[in-house]
Amino acid sequence: MTQPEKRDRAIHVRIDRLTESEQEQISSEIKRAKKRIAPDSRGTIVEGSMQSLPAQNSQSLDSEE
C-alpha cells in the first residue's frame, strides 16, 4: 500500500494592473484549474482594486532572478 503524497505546498500570486474584465476572466480560470488539477485542495482568491489590497515586497513574475 503506497503512502498518499504529502500535501504541504502552496502558491501565492499577485497580479495587478488589470481591467475588471481581465480580473474576472483570470479569477474564473484559476478556479476552474484548481477544480480540475487539485480538487481536494483548498483555495482563497482575494479580489479588489489595487488601492484596496496590500502591496507586499514580492518578486515580480516578469523580473529576472
Secondary structure as GFF3:
##gff-version 3
##sequence-region A 1 65
A	DSSP	alpha_helix	20	37	.	.	.	ID=ss1
###
